[in-house]
């Protein structure tokens, strides 16, 4: 049956072999049939199928009764399939371009999800075998199965496979891999070095928008690739030629370099020039570019003091961030920030700290306090809105109180944190002797996965705050 399916010369022939001989079809034959259908459809003229869409070649077979019978057979029997057949069918369905909402894909993903703990290295790594092409790989990345298994077998398998196959991938696919790695903060040196080598070899053929996607994982993971001595000068030469064609991509690439403490002087001359600024001001993304340029200008002031070229005109400077980062807001319920706020409220009072204070050049700090040389916390002029705490009688409040008491004890062991009495506000001389403490709550999404290395944006923020004279305390 396997040979008959593989030798089929048309879609109809494949479907007939599978549907008309149910007694001779085993679980291993279904992925072979789906793969063969994909190959035959790709050979037919017409628009290509988009990943996750029902159009194109896949759409031509979706309405055929024989194809429905094939899908129904897989849906009915997949619970009895072995792991390899399940993964193979899912891979084949993705390569075929079946829509993600189709019953076949949903059932396969549900079955795969229930078996994640039993999948071995081969089950997951097989999707990166040599039959895999760009289109199929792009479709696979959208599968929920691999997103949920990303931190273990999947990322190790890709790290082993990618260096050998990178030359055959399109820039779009490599950018997709870079996006995946950056989104999930996967600091895998083999993957990052492969992306860097790809950039070094093909960077001149790429436009700035693709380059920014490929560079971003390095700064996101706070990782200097092993070829940075060659790569960074190459990127500078490319940007010199393309800086004006895509201003937003240019400043994004510069931001990545700055986060890795690399400051390309020639490009800075361009982006701070009147011509570049005029070009930016007339673009639809003027505000975001001004924010990036403002942060770049501040970074030059703090870290690149030997630079003597043009700087950003003060009238164009804005705060990089006006409030907490979106990721921090989204993850607030998983953060220890609320516990720290409640502990500070009990220890020093609401008048002695500020939460989510934005400091120039636009860094949002978790908590800001002023402490004099004797260790006394000084009251601040403005009082932030009181943190919302559950009613004292609720179980959640009781749990919060116990957690706060434990945290309060830890903080008292760290420093005296004695609040100043309200009747003696700090005088000018006393305030001048206080340069300022930032309590930083670095939650897990501020770090690379399974690592104690801060992501690049957070690391640069801490670096700059120290250079600005703030004392950073990690809680």
Helices and strands as residue ranges (DSSP letters): H 2-6, H 11-19, G 22-24, H 27-43, H 57-62, H 65-77, G 78-80, H 83-96, H 103-114, G 116-118, H 121-125, G 126-128, H 134-141, H 144-148, I 150-154, H 155-165, G 166-168, H 171-183, H 189-202, G 203-205, H 208-220, H 228-242, H 247-259, H 265-271, H 274-281, H 286-303, G 314-316, H 326-330, G 332-334, H 337-348, G 350-352, E 354-359, E 363-371, E 376-378, H 395-414, E 418-419, H 428-432, E 437-440, G 444-446, H 456-467, E 471-474
